[in-house]
Amino acid sequence: MSINVEDYFARATFDKMKAFADKQETPFVVIDTAMISQAYDDLRAGFEFAKVYYAVKANPAVEIIDLLKDKGSSFDIASIYELDKVMDRGVSADRISYGNTIKKSKDIRYFYEKGVRLFSTDSEADLRNIAKARRARKCMCVSSPKARPRLTGRCRANSAARPTWPWTC
């Protein structure tokens, strides 16, 4: 099966990347920030009502963080390292969600001390840690509908206020 480069890149973009790649040792990665910028714009255009959270663990390069920060993106953070890196780039805490699937109590406190108030979770045990620390202003519960019976009633919002899953409590 052959790959048609034009299905993925403009020929000029591919030629530029190829010329650069020919001079590098392998492995290495080339990231086209113009493509990231366009993809972000497309996502925002398709979901004007939504806040976009970039998962920093996907690629923590400062060039990407700066680009998305300047476009107004929010950030999903999975570690203290990522939090410090993003905040060092000038991203404010109100644009950050702590989304690691297993949060240590000390890390929850650290995020809270830095001003982060949005925590996301997909497990009851994690929700208990967040509640124990009494640190979250908002906690987004994200899971499958099968988990709903275990979490129903754990959030302060009444069921009429959260008719669809996931909900924010």
DAJOCOR-V236754 format. One record per backbone hydrogen bond with DSSP energy under -1.0 kcal/mol. CO is the residue of the C=O (numbers start at 1). NH is the residue of the N-H. Records with the same first field share a line. If there is no record, write none. Layout:
# DAJOCOR-V236754
CO = NH + NH
This chain:
# DAJOCOR-V236754
4 = 7
5 = 8 + 9
10 = 14
11 = 15
12 = 16
13 = 17
14 = 18
15 = 19
16 = 20
17 = 21
18 = 22
20 = 23
21 = 24
32 = 36
33 = 37
34 = 38
35 = 39
36 = 40
37 = 41
38 = 42
39 = 43
40 = 44
41 = 45
42 = 46
43 = 47
47 = 50
52 = 74
54 = 56 + 76
55 = 58
56 = 59
61 = 65
62 = 66
63 = 67
64 = 68
65 = 69
66 = 70
67 = 71
68 = 73
69 = 72
74 = 54
75 = 97
76 = 56
77 = 99
79 = 83
80 = 84
81 = 85
82 = 86
83 = 87
84 = 88
86 = 91
87 = 90
92 = 95
93 = 96
95 = 75
97 = 77
98 = 120
104 = 108
105 = 109
106 = 110
107 = 111
108 = 112
109 = 113
110 = 114
111 = 116
112 = 115
117 = 137 + 138
118 = 98
119 = 140
121 = 142
123 = 127
124 = 128
125 = 129
126 = 130
127 = 131
128 = 132
129 = 133
130 = 135
138 = 119
139 = 169
140 = 121
144 = 147
147 = 151
148 = 152
151 = 154
158 = 161
167 = 141
